[in-house]
Amino acid sequence: MTSGAYNPFKPAPSKTALQKIFPWTEAPLVASAPMRLISLAPLAVEVSKAGGLGFIGSGNDQSNLEETLKHALKLSVEAKLPIVGSKGETFLPIGVGFLNWGADLEYTLTLLKQYRPVAVWFFAPRSTEGLVEWTTKVRETTFGITKIWIQIGSVKEAVEVVKGCKPDALVVQGADAGGHGLNNGAGLISLLPEVIDTLETLVETRNIEQLPTIIAAGGIADGRGVAASLALGAEGVVMGTRYLAANEAQLSPGYRNEVLRASDGGQTTVRSSVYDTLRGTTEWPKEYGGRGVVNKSYHDSLSGMSLEENKKLYDEAVGKGDEGWGESGRLTTYAGTCVGLVKKVQGAGETTKEVRLEADAVLRRLKG
């Protein structure tokens, strides 16, 4: 067996590896993505309550984070989720996601010191050096209670992040993911094994100490996707698009209805800067674009409509509320290529349990 090559006879990771870190969780771990403005305390706590790990999407604006964390603590206590560890340490049984290019580190540290969520999710830094600063200061502030999750979208990113930050978990995002990701990326089925092989080689050559926990993201919407991700080498998965149909997701009915309507996501979604430009969210580093459902805004941009006219029509659509969404509408529906697998509205906890049971059934069938 060559160095770093996939070994099908290698023992699988301990089923309880992640459960030791997050004791209320069940295997395989299903986490909810920290979708900015959409994934708040109710969604995150429901996912954790169901044996997963829910993330609050704090994004680049921390102005409402303290209120959101207070709400998450209240809901966690009501759900009887653990908030005190075996050594008497207090923690919040959810994670918080940050867009490092715009998030406020110093203010964030004061809140993390007080609430100590079990994980933070870092994404889209302007530099690796800035990411190292975030990682170092969060570990110091929370005494290691808050685990560091870092999202990457390429092998190069994975190597830089693991060497510089030594994350507890590496979220490997494939190109099928909805919302923001690298403009140039590979699908999860090729990206994930290459990231693992590369990092294993670095461990063998002692360029890094150990592999972080590998979490798969991008295009996963049901138990089949979870099982496939585990087969590729992941120890847990993240879903975003599937949770857009959760009762607890904070989004307009028009947005949710468009997620339920759309299908054939490889044809009906696209990664582009068009929606960021029209919405005015242009602070993203240039290498990132947002995948969303194509509509009139995108088609008109493609056909040569001026930005001024397109933005005017977009702003008019905002005033129409839920009627501004749809195939002939103009408002943004960020979603992944798995959007056609999202068929019903239900609670986030129910979704978490359903997907985990589906994955278990698939794995049992394959084993049998």
C-alpha beads as a LAMMPS data file, in Angstrom:
LAMMPS data file: protein, C-alpha beads

368 atoms
367 bonds

1 atom types
1 bond types

-500.0 500.0 xlo xhi
-500.0 500.0 ylo yhi
-500.0 500.0 zlo zhi

Masses

1 110.0

Atoms # bond

1 1 1 0.000 0.000 0.000
2 1 1 1.501 3.336 -1.047
3 1 1 1.803 6.162 1.416
4 1 1 -1.463 8.024 1.907
5 1 1 -3.475 5.628 -0.303
6 1 1 -6.971 4.589 0.680
7 1 1 -6.949 1.329 2.610
8 1 1 -10.323 -0.473 2.615
9 1 1 -9.101 -2.816 5.359
10 1 1 -8.173 -0.035 7.761
11 1 1 -10.439 -0.140 10.830
12 1 1 -13.177 2.445 10.806
13 1 1 -12.918 5.325 13.290
14 1 1 -14.414 4.578 16.682
15 1 1 -18.153 5.053 16.620
16 1 1 -17.878 7.029 19.836
17 1 1 -14.992 9.324 18.821
18 1 1 -17.240 12.322 18.208
19 1 1 -19.633 11.245 20.948
20 1 1 -16.841 11.572 23.491
21 1 1 -16.431 15.206 22.485
22 1 1 -20.163 15.906 22.091
23 1 1 -21.723 13.426 24.547
24 1 1 -25.384 13.961 23.595
25 1 1 -24.792 13.135 19.922
26 1 1 -25.525 9.902 18.090
27 1 1 -23.579 8.288 15.257
28 1 1 -23.282 9.058 12.464
29 1 1 -23.053 12.732 13.385
30 1 1 -25.393 14.990 11.415
31 1 1 -24.749 18.717 11.825
32 1 1 -26.650 21.718 10.487
33 1 1 -24.718 24.351 8.555
34 1 1 -24.371 27.828 10.114
35 1 1 -26.532 29.556 7.502
36 1 1 -26.327 33.294 8.094
37 1 1 -29.618 34.866 9.258
38 1 1 -31.388 31.509 8.754
39 1 1 -29.905 29.167 11.332
40 1 1 -30.569 30.766 14.717
41 1 1 -31.123 29.352 18.213
42 1 1 -34.349 27.361 17.550
43 1 1 -32.904 25.432 14.600
44 1 1 -29.507 24.833 16.192
45 1 1 -30.938 23.562 19.485
46 1 1 -33.484 21.289 17.775
47 1 1 -30.685 19.622 15.808
48 1 1 -28.601 19.098 18.957
49 1 1 -31.677 17.908 20.836
50 1 1 -32.125 15.230 18.152
51 1 1 -28.597 13.885 18.627
52 1 1 -26.870 16.078 16.065
53 1 1 -24.838 19.263 16.351
54 1 1 -26.647 22.469 15.480
55 1 1 -24.820 25.622 14.428
56 1 1 -25.947 29.220 14.750
57 1 1 -25.034 31.319 11.712
58 1 1 -23.434 34.460 13.136
59 1 1 -21.722 35.244 9.832
60 1 1 -19.977 38.601 9.581
61 1 1 -22.296 40.536 11.909
62 1 1 -22.199 39.835 15.649
63 1 1 -24.639 42.577 16.699
64 1 1 -27.359 40.051 17.640
65 1 1 -25.086 37.216 18.741
66 1 1 -25.419 37.769 22.498
67 1 1 -29.213 37.699 22.295
68 1 1 -29.059 34.568 20.129
69 1 1 -26.719 32.785 22.556
70 1 1 -28.972 33.671 25.506
71 1 1 -31.899 32.199 23.606
72 1 1 -29.899 29.059 22.776
73 1 1 -28.987 28.601 26.445
74 1 1 -32.610 28.948 27.509
75 1 1 -33.762 26.429 24.892
76 1 1 -30.960 24.021 25.810
77 1 1 -31.934 24.063 29.470
78 1 1 -35.595 23.505 28.566
79 1 1 -34.582 20.582 26.324
80 1 1 -32.472 19.135 29.164
81 1 1 -29.386 19.096 26.967
82 1 1 -26.138 18.823 28.939
83 1 1 -24.539 22.160 29.772
84 1 1 -22.066 20.928 32.417
85 1 1 -19.231 18.511 31.593
86 1 1 -17.764 15.649 33.616
87 1 1 -15.133 17.977 35.096
88 1 1 -17.624 20.660 36.052
89 1 1 -16.959 22.837 33.013
90 1 1 -19.936 24.698 31.559
91 1 1 -20.654 24.832 27.856
92 1 1 -23.399 25.481 25.342
93 1 1 -24.315 22.335 23.348
94 1 1 -24.414 24.048 19.961
95 1 1 -21.845 25.612 17.622
96 1 1 -21.484 29.087 16.121
97 1 1 -20.330 29.848 12.585
98 1 1 -18.321 32.922 11.581
99 1 1 -17.351 34.506 8.272
100 1 1 -13.818 35.463 9.184
101 1 1 -13.477 38.113 6.481
102 1 1 -15.908 40.370 8.342
103 1 1 -16.524 39.022 11.857
104 1 1 -15.511 40.977 14.966
105 1 1 -12.924 38.883 16.810
106 1 1 -12.578 40.886 20.017
107 1 1 -16.314 41.171 20.669
108 1 1 -16.762 37.515 19.760
109 1 1 -14.168 36.484 22.349
110 1 1 -16.102 38.172 25.155
111 1 1 -19.208 36.174 24.243
112 1 1 -17.357 32.899 23.782
113 1 1 -15.772 33.322 27.206
114 1 1 -19.212 33.686 28.765
115 1 1 -21.199 31.045 26.842
116 1 1 -18.516 28.632 25.592
117 1 1 -20.320 26.904 22.711
118 1 1 -18.891 23.452 22.045
119 1 1 -17.689 24.425 18.577
120 1 1 -16.965 27.375 16.340
121 1 1 -16.976 27.133 12.550
122 1 1 -14.568 29.373 10.631
123 1 1 -14.924 30.113 6.934
124 1 1 -13.604 32.454 4.240
125 1 1 -10.720 34.290 5.937
126 1 1 -8.837 36.973 4.069
127 1 1 -5.572 35.303 5.052
128 1 1 -4.296 32.166 6.758
129 1 1 -2.555 34.405 9.291
130 1 1 -5.891 35.893 10.309
131 1 1 -7.338 32.420 10.711
132 1 1 -4.439 31.407 12.948
133 1 1 -5.166 34.421 15.169
134 1 1 -8.833 33.473 15.484
135 1 1 -7.957 29.875 16.285
136 1 1 -5.314 30.716 18.875
137 1 1 -7.378 33.304 20.725
138 1 1 -10.543 31.185 20.820
139 1 1 -8.631 28.252 22.302
140 1 1 -7.050 30.499 24.917
141 1 1 -10.346 32.174 25.805
142 1 1 -12.409 28.984 26.168
143 1 1 -9.593 26.826 27.613
144 1 1 -10.040 24.360 24.766
145 1 1 -13.704 23.646 25.534
146 1 1 -14.772 25.213 22.239
147 1 1 -13.582 22.989 19.398
148 1 1 -12.331 24.558 16.177
149 1 1 -14.079 23.586 12.931
150 1 1 -12.669 25.096 9.732
151 1 1 -14.311 24.852 6.328
152 1 1 -12.160 24.336 3.240
153 1 1 -12.885 23.670 -0.429
154 1 1 -9.570 22.501 -1.891
155 1 1 -6.604 20.278 -1.079
156 1 1 -4.343 23.353 -0.950
157 1 1 -6.614 25.014 1.597
158 1 1 -6.744 21.844 3.659
159 1 1 -2.955 21.618 3.914
160 1 1 -2.557 25.307 4.813
161 1 1 -5.302 25.182 7.438
162 1 1 -4.158 21.963 9.111
163 1 1 -0.539 23.082 9.242
164 1 1 -1.316 26.585 10.475
165 1 1 -4.332 26.098 12.742
166 1 1 -4.449 22.412 13.758
167 1 1 -8.269 22.387 13.706
168 1 1 -10.208 19.830 15.683
169 1 1 -12.443 19.260 12.651
170 1 1 -11.976 19.986 8.972
171 1 1 -15.202 20.634 7.059
172 1 1 -14.526 19.528 3.484
173 1 1 -17.033 21.313 1.248
174 1 1 -17.671 19.985 -2.249
175 1 1 -18.722 22.178 -5.168
176 1 1 -22.364 21.035 -4.951
177 1 1 -22.884 23.072 -1.782
178 1 1 -25.419 25.863 -1.699
179 1 1 -24.587 29.370 -0.571
180 1 1 -20.976 30.484 -0.672
181 1 1 -17.995 28.379 -1.606
182 1 1 -14.965 28.481 -3.859
183 1 1 -15.733 29.449 -7.448
184 1 1 -13.349 26.724 -8.577
185 1 1 -13.936 23.488 -6.719
186 1 1 -14.303 19.733 -7.024
187 1 1 -17.245 17.553 -6.130
188 1 1 -17.176 15.870 -2.750
189 1 1 -16.693 12.383 -4.207
190 1 1 -13.193 13.268 -5.466
191 1 1 -12.257 16.109 -3.105
192 1 1 -12.801 14.272 0.173
193 1 1 -10.590 11.222 -0.548
194 1 1 -7.804 13.393 -1.963
195 1 1 -7.843 15.648 1.106
196 1 1 -7.651 12.610 3.399
197 1 1 -4.883 10.943 1.376
198 1 1 -2.849 14.146 1.320
199 1 1 -3.200 14.735 5.047
200 1 1 -2.384 11.109 5.859
201 1 1 0.821 11.459 3.870
202 1 1 1.680 14.577 5.877
203 1 1 1.136 12.627 9.095
204 1 1 3.380 9.808 7.882
205 1 1 6.118 12.276 6.932
206 1 1 5.623 14.101 10.242
207 1 1 4.726 17.404 8.615
208 1 1 1.589 17.453 10.764
209 1 1 0.913 15.696 14.049
210 1 1 -2.441 14.071 13.322
211 1 1 -5.506 14.116 11.133
212 1 1 -8.367 16.332 12.270
213 1 1 -11.855 14.889 12.361
214 1 1 -13.152 14.979 8.792
215 1 1 -16.657 16.345 8.205
216 1 1 -18.262 16.186 4.754
217 1 1 -20.374 19.005 3.309
218 1 1 -21.902 19.876 -0.038
219 1 1 -24.801 18.158 -1.778
220 1 1 -25.849 15.958 1.160
221 1 1 -29.591 15.890 1.780
222 1 1 -30.531 12.384 2.908
223 1 1 -29.202 9.172 4.424
224 1 1 -27.760 7.988 1.125
225 1 1 -25.523 11.048 1.023
226 1 1 -24.495 10.464 4.621
227 1 1 -23.605 6.824 3.939
228 1 1 -21.636 7.801 0.830
229 1 1 -19.710 10.407 2.801
230 1 1 -18.806 7.880 5.473
231 1 1 -17.619 5.497 2.761
232 1 1 -15.384 8.271 1.408
233 1 1 -13.742 8.653 4.824
234 1 1 -15.792 11.289 6.650
235 1 1 -16.680 10.854 10.316
236 1 1 -19.728 13.098 10.157
237 1 1 -21.678 15.279 7.751
238 1 1 -23.180 18.733 7.470
239 1 1 -26.443 19.597 5.720
240 1 1 -27.561 23.078 4.772
241 1 1 -30.084 22.976 1.929
242 1 1 -32.136 20.225 3.597
243 1 1 -32.588 22.373 6.706
244 1 1 -33.988 25.251 4.635
245 1 1 -37.243 23.290 4.779
246 1 1 -37.125 23.035 8.583
247 1 1 -39.925 24.675 10.526
248 1 1 -37.320 26.451 12.637
249 1 1 -35.394 27.986 9.721
250 1 1 -35.710 31.785 9.740
251 1 1 -36.626 32.487 6.129
252 1 1 -39.551 33.791 4.128
253 1 1 -42.268 31.427 2.886
254 1 1 -41.369 32.511 -0.648
255 1 1 -37.787 31.330 -0.167
256 1 1 -38.886 28.015 1.338
257 1 1 -41.453 27.427 -1.422
258 1 1 -38.777 27.983 -4.054
259 1 1 -36.552 25.387 -2.371
260 1 1 -39.437 22.909 -2.446
261 1 1 -40.272 23.763 -6.078
262 1 1 -36.774 23.521 -7.554
263 1 1 -35.413 20.232 -8.878
264 1 1 -32.582 18.927 -11.057
265 1 1 -30.162 21.119 -9.134
266 1 1 -27.255 20.635 -11.506
267 1 1 -29.272 22.514 -14.108
268 1 1 -31.333 24.858 -11.954
269 1 1 -28.659 26.188 -9.584
270 1 1 -25.464 28.034 -10.391
271 1 1 -22.504 29.484 -8.501
272 1 1 -22.212 33.126 -9.421
273 1 1 -21.511 36.628 -8.120
274 1 1 -24.750 37.973 -9.636
275 1 1 -26.842 37.586 -6.498
276 1 1 -24.176 39.106 -4.234
277 1 1 -23.964 42.107 -6.541
278 1 1 -27.716 42.648 -6.587
279 1 1 -28.076 42.173 -2.834
280 1 1 -25.112 44.408 -2.021
281 1 1 -23.185 41.653 -0.220
282 1 1 -19.987 42.323 -2.135
283 1 1 -17.450 42.126 0.713
284 1 1 -16.710 38.466 0.034
285 1 1 -13.141 37.608 -1.042
286 1 1 -13.019 37.339 -4.827
287 1 1 -12.468 33.569 -4.883
288 1 1 -15.948 32.890 -3.437
289 1 1 -19.319 32.822 -5.148
290 1 1 -22.827 31.923 -4.025
291 1 1 -24.762 28.967 -5.446
292 1 1 -28.442 29.725 -5.847
293 1 1 -31.505 28.788 -7.886
294 1 1 -31.470 30.507 -11.281
295 1 1 -34.251 33.011 -11.967
296 1 1 -34.947 36.192 -13.947
297 1 1 -32.188 38.124 -12.194
298 1 1 -29.568 35.635 -13.323
299 1 1 -30.940 35.165 -16.843
300 1 1 -31.209 38.921 -17.422
301 1 1 -27.634 39.435 -16.223
302 1 1 -26.490 36.704 -18.595
303 1 1 -28.336 38.282 -21.516
304 1 1 -26.629 41.637 -21.004
305 1 1 -29.054 43.685 -18.894
306 1 1 -27.241 46.554 -17.186
307 1 1 -26.484 46.229 -13.490
308 1 1 -28.459 49.406 -12.785
309 1 1 -31.621 48.072 -14.432
310 1 1 -31.230 44.616 -12.895
311 1 1 -30.759 46.060 -9.427
312 1 1 -33.762 48.337 -9.855
313 1 1 -35.927 45.328 -10.732
314 1 1 -34.414 43.336 -7.852
315 1 1 -35.268 46.094 -5.374
316 1 1 -38.814 46.212 -6.734
317 1 1 -39.071 42.455 -6.200
318 1 1 -38.000 42.887 -2.568
319 1 1 -41.059 45.082 -2.107
320 1 1 -43.314 42.284 -3.375
321 1 1 -42.445 40.026 -0.455
322 1 1 -43.053 36.336 -1.079
323 1 1 -44.148 37.048 -4.650
324 1 1 -40.586 38.157 -5.431
325 1 1 -39.364 34.536 -5.428
326 1 1 -39.912 31.856 -8.040
327 1 1 -38.651 30.797 -11.430
328 1 1 -39.960 34.042 -12.924
329 1 1 -39.087 36.004 -9.801
330 1 1 -35.889 37.853 -8.988
331 1 1 -35.013 37.281 -5.323
332 1 1 -32.087 35.097 -4.232
333 1 1 -32.632 31.474 -3.217
334 1 1 -29.279 30.124 -2.073
335 1 1 -29.418 26.322 -2.318
336 1 1 -27.213 23.408 -3.325
337 1 1 -27.521 20.971 -6.211
338 1 1 -29.319 18.584 -3.843
339 1 1 -32.328 20.935 -3.804
340 1 1 -34.434 18.404 -5.738
341 1 1 -34.149 16.002 -2.791
342 1 1 -35.845 18.483 -0.450
343 1 1 -39.522 17.615 -0.703
344 1 1 -41.231 18.419 2.602
345 1 1 -41.356 20.827 5.511
346 1 1 -40.781 19.323 8.936
347 1 1 -39.008 19.989 12.211
348 1 1 -35.213 20.176 12.232
349 1 1 -35.068 17.488 14.897
350 1 1 -37.258 15.160 12.860
351 1 1 -35.042 15.710 9.820
352 1 1 -31.901 14.961 11.827
353 1 1 -33.261 11.682 13.172
354 1 1 -34.725 10.652 9.814
355 1 1 -31.473 11.175 7.930
356 1 1 -29.442 9.348 10.567
357 1 1 -31.799 6.348 10.470
358 1 1 -31.729 6.343 6.655
359 1 1 -27.946 6.285 6.697
360 1 1 -27.903 3.420 9.190
361 1 1 -30.314 1.428 7.002
362 1 1 -28.143 1.992 3.909
363 1 1 -24.987 0.924 5.724
364 1 1 -26.690 -2.199 7.103
365 1 1 -27.952 -3.117 3.642
366 1 1 -24.512 -2.706 2.107
367 1 1 -22.902 -4.718 4.863
368 1 1 -25.464 -7.469 4.434

Bonds

1 1 1 2
2 1 2 3
3 1 3 4
4 1 4 5
5 1 5 6
6 1 6 7
7 1 7 8
8 1 8 9
9 1 9 10
10 1 10 11
11 1 11 12
12 1 12 13
13 1 13 14
14 1 14 15
15 1 15 16
16 1 16 17
17 1 17 18
18 1 18 19
19 1 19 20
20 1 20 21
21 1 21 22
22 1 22 23
23 1 23 24
24 1 24 25
25 1 25 26
26 1 26 27
27 1 27 28
28 1 28 29
29 1 29 30
30 1 30 31
31 1 31 32
32 1 32 33
33 1 33 34
34 1 34 35
35 1 35 36
36 1 36 37
37 1 37 38
38 1 38 39
39 1 39 40
40 1 40 41
41 1 41 42
42 1 42 43
43 1 43 44
44 1 44 45
45 1 45 46
46 1 46 47
47 1 47 48
48 1 48 49
49 1 49 50
50 1 50 51
51 1 51 52
52 1 52 53
53 1 53 54
54 1 54 55
55 1 55 56
56 1 56 57
57 1 57 58
58 1 58 59
59 1 59 60
60 1 60 61
61 1 61 62
62 1 62 63
63 1 63 64
64 1 64 65
65 1 65 66
66 1 66 67
67 1 67 68
68 1 68 69
69 1 69 70
70 1 70 71
71 1 71 72
72 1 72 73
73 1 73 74
74 1 74 75
75 1 75 76
76 1 76 77
77 1 77 78
78 1 78 79
79 1 79 80
80 1 80 81
81 1 81 82
82 1 82 83
83 1 83 84
84 1 84 85
85 1 85 86
86 1 86 87
87 1 87 88
88 1 88 89
89 1 89 90
90 1 90 91
91 1 91 92
92 1 92 93
93 1 93 94
94 1 94 95
95 1 95 96
96 1 96 97
97 1 97 98
98 1 98 99
99 1 99 100
100 1 100 101
101 1 101 102
102 1 102 103
103 1 103 104
104 1 104 105
105 1 105 106
106 1 106 107
107 1 107 108
108 1 108 109
109 1 109 110
110 1 110 111
111 1 111 112
112 1 112 113
113 1 113 114
114 1 114 115
115 1 115 116
116 1 116 117
117 1 117 118
118 1 118 119
119 1 119 120
120 1 120 121
121 1 121 122
122 1 122 123
123 1 123 124
124 1 124 125
125 1 125 126
126 1 126 127
127 1 127 128
128 1 128 129
129 1 129 130
130 1 130 131
131 1 131 132
132 1 132 133
133 1 133 134
134 1 134 135
135 1 135 136
136 1 136 137
137 1 137 138
138 1 138 139
139 1 139 140
140 1 140 141
141 1 141 142
142 1 142 143
143 1 143 144
144 1 144 145
145 1 145 146
146 1 146 147
147 1 147 148
148 1 148 149
149 1 149 150
150 1 150 151
151 1 151 152
152 1 152 153
153 1 153 154
154 1 154 155
155 1 155 156
156 1 156 157
157 1 157 158
158 1 158 159
159 1 159 160
160 1 160 161
161 1 161 162
162 1 162 163
163 1 163 164
164 1 164 165
165 1 165 166
166 1 166 167
167 1 167 168
168 1 168 169
169 1 169 170
170 1 170 171
171 1 171 172
172 1 172 173
173 1 173 174
174 1 174 175
175 1 175 176
176 1 176 177
177 1 177 178
178 1 178 179
179 1 179 180
180 1 180 181
181 1 181 182
182 1 182 183
183 1 183 184
184 1 184 185
185 1 185 186
186 1 186 187
187 1 187 188
188 1 188 189
189 1 189 190
190 1 190 191
191 1 191 192
192 1 192 193
193 1 193 194
194 1 194 195
195 1 195 196
196 1 196 197
197 1 197 198
198 1 198 199
199 1 199 200
200 1 200 201
201 1 201 202
202 1 202 203
203 1 203 204
204 1 204 205
205 1 205 206
206 1 206 207
207 1 207 208
208 1 208 209
209 1 209 210
210 1 210 211
211 1 211 212
212 1 212 213
213 1 213 214
214 1 214 215
215 1 215 216
216 1 216 217
217 1 217 218
218 1 218 219
219 1 219 220
220 1 220 221
221 1 221 222
222 1 222 223
223 1 223 224
224 1 224 225
225 1 225 226
226 1 226 227
227 1 227 228
228 1 228 229
229 1 229 230
230 1 230 231
231 1 231 232
232 1 232 233
233 1 233 234
234 1 234 235
235 1 235 236
236 1 236 237
237 1 237 238
238 1 238 239
239 1 239 240
240 1 240 241
241 1 241 242
242 1 242 243
243 1 243 244
244 1 244 245
245 1 245 246
246 1 246 247
247 1 247 248
248 1 248 249
249 1 249 250
250 1 250 251
251 1 251 252
252 1 252 253
253 1 253 254
254 1 254 255
255 1 255 256
256 1 256 257
257 1 257 258
258 1 258 259
259 1 259 260
260 1 260 261
261 1 261 262
262 1 262 263
263 1 263 264
264 1 264 265
265 1 265 266
266 1 266 267
267 1 267 268
268 1 268 269
269 1 269 270
270 1 270 271
271 1 271 272
272 1 272 273
273 1 273 274
274 1 274 275
275 1 275 276
276 1 276 277
277 1 277 278
278 1 278 279
279 1 279 280
280 1 280 281
281 1 281 282
282 1 282 283
283 1 283 284
284 1 284 285
285 1 285 286
286 1 286 287
287 1 287 288
288 1 288 289
289 1 289 290
290 1 290 291
291 1 291 292
292 1 292 293
293 1 293 294
294 1 294 295
295 1 295 296
296 1 296 297
297 1 297 298
298 1 298 299
299 1 299 300
300 1 300 301
301 1 301 302
302 1 302 303
303 1 303 304
304 1 304 305
305 1 305 306
306 1 306 307
307 1 307 308
308 1 308 309
309 1 309 310
310 1 310 311
311 1 311 312
312 1 312 313
313 1 313 314
314 1 314 315
315 1 315 316
316 1 316 317
317 1 317 318
318 1 318 319
319 1 319 320
320 1 320 321
321 1 321 322
322 1 322 323
323 1 323 324
324 1 324 325
325 1 325 326
326 1 326 327
327 1 327 328
328 1 328 329
329 1 329 330
330 1 330 331
331 1 331 332
332 1 332 333
333 1 333 334
334 1 334 335
335 1 335 336
336 1 336 337
337 1 337 338
338 1 338 339
339 1 339 340
340 1 340 341
341 1 341 342
342 1 342 343
343 1 343 344
344 1 344 345
345 1 345 346
346 1 346 347
347 1 347 348
348 1 348 349
349 1 349 350
350 1 350 351
351 1 351 352
352 1 352 353
353 1 353 354
354 1 354 355
355 1 355 356
356 1 356 357
357 1 357 358
358 1 358 359
359 1 359 360
360 1 360 361
361 1 361 362
362 1 362 363
363 1 363 364
364 1 364 365
365 1 365 366
366 1 366 367
367 1 367 368
